[in-house]
């Protein structure tokens, strides 16, 4: 009887593993295929793409889109600007979020609840673009890297996730022991909290990096010199120029078709060029990502 139960249990476990594996495989395909499709579309003839002939493999391979993108001298500058803005913005933002979240996790903090309510209100109510622009202008930050970093340097959502992590994932006894040994708040934060907060730090780093890397609208508003444009804004300018050229060539025989074809290639190539750096950076923090995100979000 017991052996029959074990056989049934093993059979049900195998069935579950098969169903679970199939579901995860389908999920991976749904997530990965759009990235793969954009990649093969960037090296395929656009008319073949529209005809549905690039479902699995590229068709009539061409690298004209990439040649046109990298032909622009501003691409190298855009890459360097984006890397600079992303690294500096990530360091500043993560530092602010970690210190704020740590302070908000302390139940002894005066007016803790009122401060948290004030933070949460800013998630739903904002001044809007014009008041923000006036503030940035009055602070003399126009055409400056700080215009891209400081106005959105503290994400309330990230603060909430970080606060929850410090509250639930680090034993309070450690803080109490450090206090008994004469450790101050700053020393406790640096020596105890931060070393144990690697998972949430990785989560905040990847969230912030992606946000700063993909942000082009803020630079469009506050950056006045094209030499300071980030990569995404440079790619946008290239695409706009290509579309304008296609419109100008509309009256020429075959001119519009060829120009439009190049525009489509540039569009897909720009997506790939702008996405690759983040895809390369993600695996280095992936091992901490799930642990930190679950600890900071679900327990809250």
N, C-alpha and C positions, 0 to 999 in steps of 0.2 A: 504493500500500500504506500509506504514511504517512498519507495523507488519510483512508483507511478507519479507521485506528487512532484518529485524532483524532475522527472522527465517533462511533465507538463510545464513546470516552472521554467526549465531551460528552453523549452519550445516557445513559451510566451516571451521570454527575454530576447530570443533570437528574432522573433517577429517584430518586437518593439525596436530592436537595433536596426533591422532592415528598413522599417517605416521611417524611423528617425534619420537614418543615413540618407534615404531618398529625399526626405523633406529638406535636409540641410544642403544636399547637392542641388536641388531645385532653387533654393534660396541663394546659394553662391552664384549660380548661373544668372539669376535675375539681377544680382548686384554687379557681377563682373562683365556681363555681356554689353551693357551700354558703353563701358570704357573700351572694351575691345572693338566695338562697332565704330566708335569715333576714331580709334587708331587706324583701322583698315580703311575707313572712309577718307582719312586725311592723305592717303597714298593711292587712292583710286580715282578714276575718272568720275566727276560728279554726275554725269548722265547715267553711268552704270549704277551709281548709288541710288538715284531716283528710280531707276528701272528695277530695283530690288535684286540686283545681281551680285551684291556684296554681303549677302546674309552671313556667310561663314568665312569667305576668303576675299582678299582684295581683287579688283578687276581692272585691267589696263593700268598697271602700276605707274604712278608718276610722282615725282618729288617737287613739282613746281611750287606747290603751296609752301613747303619748307624753305625752298630757295628764295622765294619772294619775302618770306618773313625774316629770314636771317640776312637777307641782302641789306636790310635797313640798319644803318649804323646805330640807331637809337636802341636796338634790341639789347646790346651789351650793357649800355647805360641803364636801361630799364631793369635788367636782371640785377645789377649791382644795387640800384636804388631799392628794389623790392626786398632783396636780402638784408640790406641795412635797416630799412623800416621794420621788417618782420622781426629781426633779431633784437633790435632796440626796443620795439614795442612789446615783444614777448617778455623781455627781462623786466621792463617797467611794470607792465600790467600784472604779470604773475607775482611780482614782489608786492604790489599793492593789494592784490586779491588775497594772498596768503596772510599778510599781516592783518588785513581787515577781518578775514574769516577767523583767524586765531583769536583776535580780540573779542569778536562777537560770540565765540564759543564759551567765553568766560561768564559764568552766571553771576559773578561778583561785579561785573561791569555796570556802573551807574547808568540808568536810563536805557538799558540794553533793549528792552522791548520797543520803546519809543523810537530808538535809532533804527531798529530793524523795520519797523512800520514805515519810517521815512524812506529807507532804501527801497522797500517794495513798491511804494507809491511811484517812484521814479521809473519803474518798469512799465507802468501803464499811462503815466502822464508826463509829457515832455514839453519843452518850450517850442520845439519846431526848428526848422532850418534857419529862418531869418534871425531869431534871437540868438541861436548858437553861433551863427556867422558873425553877428555883432560882438558877441563876447570874445570870439577868437580874434577878431580884428582889433578890439580894444586892448587885448593882451599882447598885441604886436607879434602874433604867431602866424600870420599869413605868409605863405610861401616858405614855411618852416616845417621841419619834421615833427615838431611838437604839436602842430595842428592836426596831424594824423594820429597822434598817440594819446595826448592828455584828455581831450573831450570824451573819449570812450575808453579810457584806461581802466576803469573799474566796472566790470560786468556784475550786476546784482545777482544774476543767476549763478555765476561762478562763485560769488561770495557765499551764497546759500549752500551750495554743494560743498565748498571748502569748510564752512562752519560746521556742517553736519558731520563731515569726516573727523574733524578735531574733537567733536563731542562724543562720537560713538566708537571710533577706532583706536583711540589712544587712551589707555587706562588713566583715570583721574589719580590713582595712587602714585603714578610716576610724578605728576605735578606736585602732589603733596609731599612726596619724599624730597624732591628738589627744593621745595620751599623750606622744609625743615633743615636741609643742609646749607641754607643761606643763599640759594640761587635766586636772582632777580628775574623779573618777567622776560627781559630781553635775552638773558643767558639761557633761561629755560626754553624759550622759543628756538634759539639757535642750536643748542646742544641736545635737546630732547625732542621737541616737536618736529623740527625739519627733517632730521634723519629718519624718523618714523613715517614721514609724510611723502615718501617717494612716489607711491602710486597716485596720490591726488595731484602732486606736482606734475607728473607726466600727463595726466588728463588735462590740467590747466594749460600746460605748454602746447599740447596738440590743438586744443580748442582755440587758443589765442593765436598760434601760428597760422592756422587755416584762416581765421578771421582777418588778420592783417595782410596775409598773402593775397587773398581774394578781394580785398577792399580797393576799389578803384573810384567809387563815387566821391569819397572824402577827398581824395587827391584832385579830382576834377573840380571840386568846389574851392579848395584852399590853395592848390599849387598853381602859381602863375607862370613859372618857367618850365618849358618842355623838357629841359635837361634834368629836372627833378621828378619827372613822371615815373611812377612805378611801372613794372612790366605790363600789368593788365591794361593800364591806360595807354601805353605805347601800342599794344596789340589792337586796342580799340581804334586808335588813330589810323593804323595801317588798314584795318578793315573798312573804315569810313572812306579813306582815300580810294581804296579799290572799288567800293560801291559807286563813288562819285565818278570814277573813270569809266565804269561800266555804263553809267547813265549818259556820259558825254559821247561815248562811242555808239550810242543807240541808233544813230542815223546811218552808220556805216554798214556795208554789207558784211555780215558775219562778225562785225566788230563787237556788238553787244554780247553775242553768244560766247565768244572767247573770253571777254572781260568778265562776264558773269561766272563762267567756269572757273576762272582764276580766283574770283571772290569766294566762291564756295570752298575751294581748296584752302584758301587762307583762313577761312572760318574754322574749319576742322583742325588745321595745323595749329592755329592759335590756342585752341582748347587743349591740345596735347602739350604744347610748349608751356602753357601756364599751369598745367596740372602735374607734370612730371616731378618737379622738386618736392611737392608735398607727398607724392606717392613714394618717393625715395626716403623721405624723413620719417614717415609713419612707422615702418618696421622697427626702428630703434627705440620707440617708446610703447610699442604695441603690448609688450609683456606686462606693463603696468596699467595699461588703459582699462581693461575690463575690471580688474580688482578695485582700482581707484574710483571708477565711475559708479560701480555697484555700491561700494561702501559709502560714497558721498551722496548718492541720489536715492537709492531705495530705502535706506534706513531713515531718511528724512521724512 
